[in-house]
Amino acid sequence: MNHSYFCPCPRGLEAALAAELGEIAIQSRTLKVHNQVPGGVHCSGQLSDAMRINLYSRIASRVLLRIGHTGYTNENDIYDLALASTWENWFGINHTIRVDVTAIKSPLKSLEFITLKIKDAICDRFRDREGERPSVDTRTPDMRISGFLDARTVTLYLDTSGEPLFKRGWRLETGDAPLRENLAAGLLRVAGWTPGTPLLDPMCGSGTLLIEAAQMLAGIPPGINRSFAFEKFHNFEAAEWQAIRKALPAPNVPTTPTIFGSDISGDMLVMARNNLERAGIPFEIPLKQIEAQEVKPPTDTPGLLIANPPYGERIDVRGDSTQEPDAMAIAFFSAFGSVLKNRFAGWTVCLFTADLTLPRMLRLKESKKTPFFNGAIECRLFRFEMVAGSNRKNPSAP
């Protein structure tokens, strides 16, 4: 039986997710990719296709199974939809539940009240049919139900993922303001990086960009080390799930390093090494403790330098409290820009930041800037092409 799915993702990565889902669909005769909308991609397929997306997608935040859809004028219409939906086909009274609601341009005022109405309807349906109701667990529920409202319609979804998909199952240690894993994977795709191309993150922190790149290179699915909500569904086919997992090819182990990282903080590099090990990377990623202003290309072949530079209070890389943050930022990025111009001719540089003045501080002109949202924070991925010879002074100049 085919179902409709919605795969949300970080805003700005909808096209990248649609392309990724198209690649996953090559493995399936039933998975179809439909339209992109702000915040995600619609697709359809069998429950086995939801399993594949959960296992393979590096960019999706969740895989939501559509349970019901209707127009509405008030909260009672939403209650009626939830009451009429066949939740018992998917889970029972022994499962715990959580309901979350989001809305865009809805005329209804209280999302909390709508959330309560959906929860009451689900519980009322079970009570009417079985004499008991499932319990609510807002922290670690077995089943997550999502309601989405626009100006005229409401859609109810059952989450097949459980914990959000950026939780790969390996991260125990982070630095300040770490990138979410699916955002990091999306940035690599938008930057145009392909496995085998040299990659350097000179401000690698706890290693998120490095790990996402290394898992791509090794062919390790992002969901291989975690569990999913669909494993608790009534109609879950364990044998089918095991067959999907067993069909994985052996990891690719390159003989020559192509992924490199560095950071000024030795503590961050310890975290990065621990995270790389937990992520199951079957080859070494060379890591070096060095200031970003001192980095050099790790290979003779140009590649991609990508980073999520520090900003705000994180810019104090030297612990120098005698300078104002703005002065520190200008000094740091001015020096880093000189390094890029003088040492990285031929490389592509992609920097992800919420500081929209970054190109000016680097004294570089971006070739492209792509808008993203890191949660609610508006960001840009700035792309710079470090063309050989472009930084040289005019020989006729004094």
N, C-alpha and C positions, 0 to 999 in steps of 0.2 A: 504493500500500500504506500502510495506517495503522500508526502506531507509538504506543507509550506514552511520554510524556515526564514528567519531573519538573523543575519550575522552582524552585530554592531562592531564598530572599530573606532580607534581614535580619529577625531575629525581631521580631515586632510588626507586620510589614507584609503578613502573609499575606492578610488580607481586601482590602487595597488592591491587591495583585498579582492576586488572583482577579478583581476588578472590571476591572482593566486588561486582563487576558487576555480577558475577555468583550468588551471594546471591540475588541481586535485580531481576535477571532473573527468580528466582523461582516463583515470583508473576505474571509472564507473559508467555504466550504460544508462543510469537513472538520474544522476545528479545534473540538474540544469541551473545555470546562473541566469538570473533575471536582471532587474533594474537596480542601479545605484540610487540611494537617497542620502541626504545629509546624515552622516553618522553610521552608515552601514550599507549592506547589500542584501537583497532578497534572492533566495534560491529555493529549489524544491528537489525532493528525492525521497528515497526510502530511509528508514531509520539507520540502516547501514551507512548511508551517506553522511548522516549527522555524526556517526562514529568516526568516519574518515576525516571530516572537517575538524572535529575536536582533536584528533591525533596529529594531523598534518599542518593545520593552519598556524602560521607564525604571526598573523596580523589580526585575526578576529579576536574580539574580547569575550564573546560567548556565542553559542549556537542555540537560538531560541526557536522552539517548535510552536507554530500557531495553533491554538486550540479553538478560538472563537473570534468573530469580527462582526460588528454591527454599527449602525448609526445610533446616536443617543441625543437626548435633550436634557436629561437629569440623571442623578445618581441611581435612581431606581431602574433605569434602563441598563445600566452597567451591572447592577445586582442581578437582573434577570438573565443577562448573558452568562454571567459566571454560574448562576444556578442551573442553567440549561446545559452547560458544558459537561462532557463525560470524563471528569477527572478520574473516576474509578477505573477507567481503562488503563490508567498509567500508574497510579499509586493507591495506597490504602490508608486505613485509619491508624496503622502502626508507623506510618511515616510522619515526620515533622515537616511543617511548611513555613514559608515566609513569603509575603507579598510585597512587591515594590511597584510604584507607579511613577511614570514620567509623563509629561504633557507639553505640547507645543500649541499655543493659541487656543487652549481650551477655555470655554466660558465658565466652567465650574471653578469655584474658588478654593476648595480645600482638597489637596491631594491626600492628606491624612484621612479625611472622611471617605474618600473613594477607596483608599486602601482597605479601610475597615469594612466597607460594603462588599468588596470582592472576597475578603477573608470570611465574612459572615456567610456569604452565599455558598462558598465551597464547603464550609463546615455544615451548613444547613442541608446541603445535598447529601452529604455522607450520613448525617443524623437521620434524615428522612428514609434513606435506603437501608442503613445498617444499624441504626440505633445508637451509634457512637460517632465521634468526630475526631479528625487528626489534631494533634497539638501544634502550637506555634513555637518555633525556635528561631529567633532573629539572628543568632550567632552562627550556628552550624546546622542549618536545616538540611533535611534529606531532599526536599523539593523546593525550588524557587519559582514562584509565579510572578510574571511581569505583566503589568498593564500599561498600554501606551495609548494616549489620547491626543488626537489633533482637534481641530475646531468642530468637526462633525461626527467622527467615528472613533470607536474604541476597539483595540485588539488585545486579546489575552494570549499570553505565551507561557509555555512550560520550558524552563531552562534545562537543556540537555547536558550542560557543562558542569554545573555545580559551582565550585570556586572559579573565578574569572580565569580565562585562558592565559593571561600574562603570568599567572602563578604556575611556573613550569615544574615546580617541585624540587628545585635545586638551591634556591636562594635562602640562605640563613643569615648572611652578613651583607650589610649595605653601608655606603657612605652617606653623606648629606645629599638629599634630593636626587636619588637614583632614577634613571629612566626606567619606565615600565618595559618589560621585555618585548611586548608586541609593538610598542612604539619604536624601540630600537631596531627590530627586524624590519619594520616598515621604512624607517629612514635608510637602511642599507639598500632596500629595493629601490626607493625613489632616487637615491644617490647613483644608482646604476651599477653598484658593485656586483660582480659575479665571482663565484668560488674559483680560486686559483689566481685571481688578480691580487697583487700585493696590497695589504691593508694595514694602516697604522692608526692607532688611537693614542695620541700623546698625553691625554688626560683621562686615562682609562678608569680611574676610580675602582669600584668593586668588580668591574669587568663585563658589564652587561652587553655592550656592543661587541666585544671580543667573543663572548660566549655565543651570541646569536650568529655571528659570522662563522665561528668554528663549527657549530652544529649544522649550519648550511653546508659547509665544506665537507664535513664528515658524512652528511646524509642522515643525521639523527633527527627523528621527528620531535618537535617541541613538546608533545604530550606524552612521550614514552615513559616518563617517570612519575606519572600522577594518575589519580582515579577521576571518574566522571559521574555525574548524576544519573546518566542513562543506564549505568550498571545496576541501579536500584529500581528501574521501571519493571512493571509486571511482565511486559512482553519482551524483556531483554533476552537476547539470544547469546549466551556466553560463548558457544562454539563459533558463532559468526564473528564475534569480537576477537576471539583468539586467532581465528584465521586471518583477519585483517592485520593483527599485530605480527603474526608469523611470516607474513608476506614481505616484511621489510628486508631490503638488501643488506648485506654486510657493510659495516661502516667503512668509509673511505679513509685511508691513513696515508697522507702525503709524505714523501720522503724528504722534502725540502720545505722549511717554514715559509709561509706567505702571509701569516697574520702576526702582528706585533703590537705590543702595548708598552706604555711607560706612564709613570706618574711621579710627582715629587714626593708623595707620601709612601714610606715603607709600609705603614699599616694598611693602606689601601691595597698595595700589591699583595700583601699576605691574604687579605680578603679575596682578591681576584684569583689567586692561586687556589684557595680553598673552594671557591665557587666553580672554577674550571674543573676541578677534580669531581665535585658533586654532580656537575652537568654531564659527566661521562665522556669528556673530550679525550679521544684515544691517542693524541699526539701533543707534543709540547708547543706551547705558545710562548715565545721569548718575551720576557718582561724585564724592564730596566727602570731603576730608580733614577730619575733625572728631571730637571725642570723643563717645562714645555719650551722655554726660550732657548734651550740648548740642544734640542733634538736634531738628529740627522736622518736622512733616508736610510731605512734598514736594508734596502736592496738597490742594485744598480738599475733595475727595471722600474720605471715610474708606475704608480698605482693610485690608490685612494687614501688620503688622510681624512679621517672623520673623527669628530669629537663633539661632546656636549660641554663647552667651556664653562668654567665657574663664573658666576656673576653675583652682584650684591655682596653679602657677607662672605660668600665662598671665594671671593677674589683674593682674599688675604693669604696668598700661598706661601708667603715668607714669614707670616706672623708679625709683620711690621705694623704696629698700632700707631706709629707716628704720622702716617699719612691718612688722609681722608679716603673713603672707598672709591670715589670718582677718580682721584689722582692715582690710586693703585691700579685701577682698571685701565686707565690710559697708558700708564707705564708698562703694565703687563702686556697688553695687546699690541702696543707699538713695537715692543721687542719681539713678540711672537710674529707679527706681520713681517718684520725684517727677516726673520729666520725663514719664513715661507718663501719670500721673494728671492733670497740669496741661496737657499739650499734645495728647494723643492721644484726646480724647473721641470716641467713636463708632468707634474702630478696634478690631480684634481683634488681640491680641498673642499670639504663640506662641513660646515659648522652649524650646530643646532642650538639656538639660544632664544631667550625671551628678550634679550637686549637688542633692540632694533637699531642701535647706533654702532653695532659691532663693526661693519665694514669701514666706517669712518675712523674708528680707533685703530683698526689694522692698517689703515691707509691703502686699502685695496678696493677695487670695484668688482662687485659680484657679477657673475654672468647670468645668474638666476636666483630668485628667492621664492621659496615655496611656503605658503602659510600652513601652519599646523596649530593644534591645541594640545598642550600637555595638561590633561585635566581641563580646568577652566582657564589656564594661562595661555594667552596668545603667544605663539612662537613663530620663528622662521627657520627654515633650512637654507642657509646661504651657501651658494656654490661659487667657487673661484677656480678659474683655469690658470694654472701657473705656467704660462707659456715661456719656453726657453728664450732668454734674452730680453724679456719684456721689462725687467727691472734695471737694465743697464742704463747708465746715463748717456745722453747724446754725446758722441765723441767730440763734436764741435763746441759743446757747451764749455764755459770757463770753469 
